[in-house]
Amino acid sequence: MCMGVCGDDTSGSLQGVLEVLNKSIARFAIPVVAGALVLTACGSDDGGDGGTTYKIAYQGPLSGQNVGLGENMQNGVQLAINEANESGDYDFELEYFAADDQGSETQATTAAQSAIDDSDVVAVVGPAFSGPTNVSAPLYGQAGLAAVSTSATNPTLTEQGFPTFLRAVPNDNAQGAAMSDFLASTDGVESVVVIDDVTPYGEGLADVAEADLGSAGLSVTRESVPADTVDYGNAARSVVESGADALIYAGYYEALAPFATRLDEAGYEGIVMSGDGSNDDELINLAGGAVDGFYLTCPCTDATQEEATQSFAERYEAEFGVAPGTYSAESYDAANMIIEQIAALNAEGSVDRTALYEALAGAEYEGLTKTFSFDENGEFTQQAIYLYQVEGEAIGYVGAVEELVGG
């Protein structure tokens, strides 16, 4: 059941209106398109036990080059939903809704609109990547639909007034600083090349790393190599010829893999670091031994190593046949935070999109991975970053960067 007009015959005109409103929204005002659709949602009364059904969406790359990262998060959300339904603790049913944006800004509008148009979707985990988030967040804001991202880390996302965007992860100000702190504390590192992949995520992370490395007194060279580069030979030779002691690559694993192969062929012997966009086993599958020894940072813990998440990791592997990956546990936590707030509102007799967003924005939720809470801009209030290192055919967990550098 949904209050308001929920038919599909106005979707075309609504889209045009939304595109105009996209330029003028603010966090304190969630617009409603008059005469077209009341942009709140209630669950439908079609649950298997006669109760209400609410849907939780995930927006991210469920196909395309970065599908590995997307599936990590999707599985975490799905596991939370499955466990809630099986628990018997709720008098409503939950369903998962997939919104595949392929990790691409060009697919983000379609993905977001698919979730918005389903009136049973009451919240979204995601978008996963910063570029698609920049496109989708205004649309979710206009629909009053909470978008809780566990992985979109570009710092500017919470500075633009998106009305319903909540970042459930430390941003790249923290990750770039952690990269800088680690390299500055490593003996023999005096010069660093920082390369971004010309995406909002890569450029944002590289900007922070470059600035912090300079502040730490290291010599920094900045370059940009587009993610769709066919041959990384020239970029690899440039790094080798620079004589830099270390390289930071700010981008995703599908581009780092061929770059790493060329770096290996060119004989680069310095330290290589990358961020959460590369922290996936698919990096090793694509690049093999060329990435052995690479360091990877992430605002995410290793669910198989931390005591608090080991039981989750076992249940995850039993459900999906693989170990949890980057952001699996964080996405599980985000989904459970949403479920907790749905239950509270449902007990009061009213679960709509706007009320659920407001409840989430003011919540403090103790998850398996961390305590989740947000400031007035929707920014996550904790900033811990963790270090990993490729060791043979696996990505090994090293520990919290702050502890490693003695900060």
C-alpha positions as CSV (number, residue, x, y, z in Angstrom):
1,M,0.0,0.0,0.0
2,C,1.3,3.5,-0.9
3,M,-0.1,6.9,0.1
4,G,-0.3,9.2,-2.9
5,V,-0.4,8.5,-6.6
6,C,1.8,5.5,-7.4
7,G,1.0,4.8,-11.1
8,D,3.6,4.6,-13.9
9,D,1.9,6.9,-16.4
10,T,3.6,10.0,-15.1
11,S,7.2,8.8,-15.0
12,G,8.3,10.4,-18.3
13,S,7.1,13.9,-17.3
14,L,8.5,13.4,-13.8
15,Q,11.9,12.7,-15.1
16,G,12.1,16.0,-16.9
17,V,10.9,17.9,-13.8
18,L,13.5,16.1,-11.7
19,E,16.3,17.1,-14.0
20,V,15.4,20.7,-13.7
21,L,15.1,20.5,-9.9
22,N,18.4,18.8,-9.7
23,K,20.2,22.1,-9.9
24,S,18.4,23.7,-7.0
25,I,17.9,21.3,-4.2
26,A,19.2,21.7,-0.7
27,R,19.5,19.4,2.3
28,F,16.9,21.3,4.3
29,A,14.3,21.1,1.6
30,I,13.2,17.8,0.0
31,P,10.9,18.9,-3.0
32,V,7.7,17.2,-3.9
33,V,6.6,17.3,-7.6
34,A,3.0,18.5,-7.5
35,G,0.4,16.7,-9.5
36,A,2.8,13.9,-10.5
37,L,3.9,11.8,-7.6
38,V,4.1,12.1,-3.8
39,L,7.7,11.0,-3.3
40,T,7.2,9.0,-0.2
41,A,6.9,5.2,0.0
42,C,5.3,2.7,2.1
43,G,5.7,-1.1,1.9
44,S,3.2,-3.2,0.0
45,D,0.7,-5.4,1.8
46,D,1.9,-8.5,0.0
47,G,4.3,-10.2,2.4
48,G,4.3,-14.0,2.5
49,D,2.6,-14.0,6.0
50,G,0.1,-11.3,5.1
51,G,2.3,-8.5,6.5
52,T,3.9,-5.6,4.8
53,T,6.9,-5.9,2.5
54,Y,9.7,-3.2,2.5
55,K,12.5,-3.2,-0.1
56,I,16.1,-2.2,0.5
57,A,18.0,-1.4,-2.7
58,Y,21.7,-1.5,-3.5
59,Q,23.1,0.7,-6.2
60,G,26.5,-0.2,-7.6
61,P,28.4,-2.1,-10.3
62,L,26.6,-5.5,-10.6
63,S,28.0,-5.8,-14.2
64,G,30.9,-4.3,-16.0
65,Q,34.6,-4.0,-15.2
66,N,34.3,-3.5,-11.4
67,V,31.6,-6.1,-10.7
68,G,33.8,-7.7,-8.1
69,L,33.5,-4.7,-5.8
70,G,29.8,-4.5,-6.4
71,E,29.1,-8.1,-5.6
72,N,31.0,-7.8,-2.3
73,M,28.6,-5.1,-1.2
74,Q,25.5,-6.6,-2.7
75,N,26.1,-9.9,-0.8
76,G,26.5,-8.1,2.5
77,V,23.1,-6.3,2.0
78,Q,21.4,-9.6,0.8
79,L,22.7,-11.5,3.9
80,A,21.3,-8.9,6.3
81,I,17.9,-9.1,4.6
82,N,18.0,-12.9,4.5
83,E,18.9,-13.1,8.2
84,A,16.2,-10.6,9.2
85,N,13.5,-12.5,7.4
86,E,14.6,-15.8,8.9
87,S,14.9,-14.5,12.4
88,G,11.2,-14.3,13.1
89,D,11.7,-11.0,14.9
90,Y,9.7,-8.8,12.6
91,D,6.0,-8.7,11.5
92,F,7.1,-7.5,8.1
93,E,9.1,-8.9,5.2
94,L,12.1,-7.5,3.5
95,E,13.1,-7.7,-0.1
96,Y,16.3,-6.9,-1.9
97,F,16.2,-4.6,-5.0
98,A,19.2,-4.4,-7.4
99,A,20.1,-1.1,-9.1
100,D,23.0,-1.8,-11.4
101,D,24.9,1.3,-12.5
102,Q,28.0,-0.6,-13.7
103,G,30.1,1.8,-11.7
104,S,29.5,4.4,-14.4
105,E,28.1,7.9,-14.2
106,T,26.3,7.4,-17.5
107,Q,24.3,4.5,-16.0
108,A,23.7,6.2,-12.7
109,T,20.4,8.0,-13.5
110,T,18.7,4.9,-14.9
111,A,19.8,2.9,-11.9
112,A,18.7,5.4,-9.3
113,Q,15.4,6.0,-11.1
114,S,14.6,2.3,-11.1
115,A,14.8,2.3,-7.3
116,I,12.9,5.5,-7.0
117,D,10.1,4.3,-9.2
118,D,9.5,1.2,-7.1
119,S,7.3,2.6,-4.3
120,D,8.2,-0.3,-2.0
121,V,11.9,0.8,-1.9
122,V,12.4,2.7,1.4
123,A,16.2,3.1,1.4
124,V,19.3,2.5,-0.7
125,V,22.7,1.2,0.3
126,G,25.0,3.0,-2.1
127,P,25.7,4.3,-4.6
128,A,29.1,2.5,-4.4
129,F,31.3,4.8,-6.5
130,S,31.8,8.6,-6.2
131,G,31.0,9.5,-9.8
132,P,27.6,7.7,-9.9
133,T,26.9,9.1,-6.4
134,N,27.3,12.6,-7.7
135,V,24.7,11.9,-10.3
136,S,22.3,9.8,-8.3
137,A,22.3,11.6,-4.9
138,P,20.3,14.7,-6.2
139,L,17.6,12.3,-7.6
140,Y,17.4,10.4,-4.3
141,G,17.1,13.7,-2.5
142,Q,14.2,14.8,-4.6
143,A,12.5,11.5,-3.9
144,G,13.1,11.7,-0.1
145,L,14.9,8.4,-0.4
146,A,17.9,7.8,1.9
147,A,21.1,6.8,0.1
148,V,23.6,5.3,2.6
149,S,26.9,4.8,0.8
150,T,29.5,2.5,2.4
151,S,32.1,3.2,-0.2
152,A,31.8,6.5,-2.0
153,T,34.7,8.4,-0.6
154,N,35.2,11.7,-2.6
155,P,35.2,14.4,0.1
156,T,33.1,16.8,-1.9
157,L,30.0,14.6,-1.9
158,T,28.9,15.8,1.6
159,E,29.6,19.5,0.6
160,Q,27.0,19.8,-2.0
161,G,23.8,19.8,0.0
162,F,22.4,16.5,-1.2
163,P,19.2,16.2,1.0
164,T,19.3,12.5,1.8
165,F,22.8,11.3,1.2
166,L,24.6,9.7,4.2
167,R,28.2,8.6,3.9
168,A,28.8,5.5,6.1
169,V,32.6,5.4,5.5
170,P,35.6,7.7,6.1
171,N,36.2,9.9,3.1
172,D,39.4,10.3,1.1
173,N,40.7,13.1,3.3
174,A,41.3,10.3,5.8
175,Q,42.5,7.8,3.2
176,G,44.9,10.2,1.5
177,A,46.3,11.3,4.8
178,A,46.9,7.6,5.8
179,M,48.8,7.0,2.6
180,S,50.9,10.0,3.2
181,D,51.5,9.1,6.9
182,F,52.6,5.5,6.0
183,L,55.0,6.6,3.2
184,A,56.4,9.5,5.3
185,S,57.2,7.0,8.1
186,T,58.9,4.5,5.8
187,D,62.6,4.6,5.6
188,G,64.1,5.5,2.3
189,V,61.0,7.2,0.9
190,E,61.8,10.8,-0.1
191,S,60.0,11.2,-3.5
192,V,56.6,10.0,-4.6
193,V,54.7,10.0,-7.9
194,V,50.9,10.3,-7.5
195,I,48.8,9.2,-10.4
196,D,45.0,9.5,-10.7
197,D,42.7,7.8,-13.2
198,V,40.8,10.9,-14.2
199,T,37.6,9.8,-12.3
200,P,36.0,11.8,-9.4
201,Y,37.2,9.1,-7.0
202,G,40.7,9.0,-8.3
203,E,41.2,12.7,-8.6
204,G,39.8,13.3,-5.1
205,L,42.0,10.8,-3.4
206,A,45.1,11.9,-5.4
207,D,44.5,15.6,-4.5
208,V,44.5,14.7,-0.7
209,A,47.5,12.4,-1.0
210,E,49.5,15.0,-3.0
211,A,48.8,17.8,-0.5
212,D,49.6,15.7,2.6
213,L,52.8,14.3,1.1
214,G,54.0,17.8,0.4
215,S,53.1,18.9,3.9
216,A,55.2,16.0,5.2
217,G,58.2,17.3,3.3
218,L,58.3,14.7,0.5
219,S,59.0,15.5,-3.1
220,V,55.8,14.9,-5.1
221,T,55.1,14.6,-8.8
222,R,51.5,14.5,-10.0
223,E,50.3,12.8,-13.2
224,S,46.9,11.7,-14.6
225,V,46.4,8.6,-16.7
226,P,42.8,7.9,-17.9
227,A,41.2,4.7,-16.7
228,D,40.5,3.7,-20.3
229,T,44.2,3.9,-21.3
230,V,44.9,1.0,-23.7
231,D,48.7,0.7,-23.1
232,Y,50.3,1.8,-19.9
233,G,53.8,1.4,-21.3
234,N,54.5,5.2,-21.5
235,A,53.1,5.8,-18.0
236,A,55.3,3.0,-16.6
237,R,58.4,4.3,-18.2
238,S,57.7,7.8,-16.8
239,V,57.5,6.4,-13.3
240,V,60.7,4.5,-13.7
241,E,62.6,7.5,-15.2
242,S,61.4,9.7,-12.4
243,G,63.4,7.7,-9.9
244,A,60.6,8.0,-7.4
245,D,60.9,5.9,-4.3
246,A,57.1,5.3,-4.2
247,L,54.0,5.4,-6.4
248,I,50.4,6.1,-5.3
249,Y,47.8,5.0,-7.9
250,A,44.4,6.5,-7.2
251,G,41.9,4.5,-9.2
252,Y,40.3,1.1,-9.6
253,Y,41.7,-2.4,-9.9
254,E,40.7,-3.0,-13.5
255,A,43.1,-0.2,-14.6
256,L,45.8,-0.8,-12.0
257,A,46.2,-4.4,-13.1
258,P,47.6,-3.6,-16.7
259,F,49.5,-0.7,-15.3
260,A,51.2,-2.9,-12.7
261,T,52.1,-5.4,-15.5
262,R,53.8,-2.6,-17.4
263,L,55.6,-1.3,-14.2
264,D,56.9,-4.8,-13.7
265,E,58.1,-5.1,-17.2
266,A,59.8,-1.7,-17.0
267,G,61.7,-2.7,-13.9
268,Y,60.1,-0.4,-11.3
269,E,61.4,-1.4,-7.8
270,G,59.8,1.3,-5.6
271,I,56.8,1.0,-3.2
272,V,53.4,0.9,-4.9
273,M,50.2,1.9,-3.0
274,S,46.6,2.2,-4.0
275,G,43.3,2.7,-2.3
276,D,40.1,0.9,-1.7
277,G,39.2,1.0,-5.4
278,S,41.9,-1.5,-6.0
279,N,41.5,-3.6,-2.8
280,D,39.9,-6.7,-4.4
281,D,41.2,-10.2,-5.2
282,E,40.4,-9.5,-8.9
283,L,43.5,-7.3,-8.9
284,I,45.6,-10.4,-8.4
285,N,43.6,-12.4,-10.9
286,L,44.2,-9.8,-13.5
287,A,47.8,-8.9,-12.8
288,G,49.3,-12.0,-11.1
289,G,52.8,-11.6,-9.6
290,A,53.1,-8.0,-11.0
291,V,51.2,-6.7,-7.9
292,D,53.1,-8.8,-5.3
293,G,54.1,-6.5,-2.4
294,F,51.7,-3.7,-3.4
295,Y,50.1,-1.9,-0.4
296,L,46.4,-1.1,-0.4
297,T,44.5,1.2,2.0
298,C,40.8,0.9,2.8
299,P,38.4,2.5,5.3
300,C,37.3,-1.1,5.8
301,T,38.4,-3.9,8.1
302,D,39.1,-7.5,7.0
303,A,36.0,-9.4,8.2
304,T,37.9,-12.7,8.3
305,Q,40.6,-11.3,10.7
306,E,38.8,-9.1,13.1
307,E,37.2,-11.0,16.1
308,A,34.0,-8.9,15.9
309,T,33.3,-10.0,12.3
310,Q,34.6,-13.6,12.2
311,S,31.1,-15.1,12.7
312,F,29.7,-12.8,10.0
313,A,32.5,-14.0,7.7
314,E,31.6,-17.7,8.3
315,R,27.9,-17.0,7.6
316,Y,28.8,-15.0,4.5
317,E,30.9,-17.8,3.1
318,A,28.3,-20.4,3.9
319,E,25.7,-18.3,2.0
320,F,27.7,-17.3,-1.0
321,G,30.6,-19.8,-1.3
322,V,33.3,-17.1,-1.1
323,A,34.9,-15.1,1.7
324,P,33.6,-11.6,2.3
325,G,35.5,-8.9,0.3
326,T,36.0,-5.2,0.4
327,Y,33.0,-3.4,2.1
328,S,31.0,-6.7,2.5
329,A,30.8,-6.3,6.3
330,E,30.3,-2.5,6.1
331,S,27.4,-3.0,3.7
332,Y,25.9,-5.7,6.0
333,D,26.1,-3.2,8.8
334,A,24.4,-0.5,6.8
335,A,21.6,-2.8,5.8
336,N,21.1,-3.8,9.4
337,M,21.1,-0.2,10.5
338,I,18.3,0.5,8.0
339,I,16.4,-2.6,9.1
340,E,16.6,-1.4,12.7
341,Q,15.1,1.9,11.8
342,I,12.4,0.3,9.6
343,A,11.3,-1.8,12.6
344,A,11.1,1.2,14.9
345,L,9.0,3.1,12.5
346,N,6.8,0.1,11.6
347,A,6.1,-0.3,15.3
348,E,4.7,3.2,15.3
349,G,2.6,2.4,12.2
350,S,4.4,4.6,9.6
351,V,7.4,3.8,7.4
352,D,7.8,6.3,4.6
353,R,11.0,7.4,2.9
354,T,11.3,10.8,4.5
355,A,10.7,9.5,8.0
356,L,13.2,6.7,7.4
357,Y,15.9,9.1,6.2
358,E,15.4,11.4,9.2
359,A,15.7,8.4,11.5
360,L,18.9,7.2,9.9
361,A,20.4,10.7,9.9
362,G,19.9,10.9,13.6
363,A,20.8,7.3,14.5
364,E,23.8,5.9,16.3
365,Y,24.1,2.3,15.3
366,E,26.6,-0.2,16.8
367,G,27.6,-2.4,13.9
368,L,30.1,-5.2,13.6
369,T,32.7,-3.0,11.9
370,K,32.2,0.3,13.7
371,T,29.7,2.7,15.3
372,F,27.7,4.5,12.6
373,S,26.6,8.1,13.0
374,F,26.5,11.2,10.9
375,D,27.1,14.9,11.2
376,E,24.7,17.6,10.0
377,N,26.0,17.2,6.4
378,G,25.6,13.4,6.3
379,E,29.4,12.9,6.8
380,F,30.6,9.8,8.7
381,T,32.0,10.7,12.1
382,Q,34.8,8.2,12.3
383,Q,38.0,8.2,10.2
384,A,40.0,5.0,10.7
385,I,41.9,3.6,7.7
386,Y,43.4,0.1,7.4
387,L,46.4,-1.2,5.5
388,Y,46.6,-4.3,3.4
389,Q,49.4,-5.9,1.3
390,V,49.4,-8.3,-1.6
391,E,51.2,-11.4,-0.6
392,G,51.4,-14.0,-3.4
393,E,47.9,-15.0,-4.3
394,A,46.1,-13.2,-1.5
395,I,45.6,-9.7,0.0
396,G,46.9,-9.8,3.6
397,Y,45.6,-7.6,6.4
398,V,48.3,-5.5,8.0
399,G,46.4,-3.3,10.5
400,A,45.2,0.2,11.3
401,V,47.5,2.8,9.7
402,E,47.4,5.0,12.8
403,E,48.8,2.2,14.9
404,L,51.3,1.2,12.3
405,V,52.9,4.6,12.1
406,G,52.7,5.2,15.9
407,G,50.3,8.1,15.6
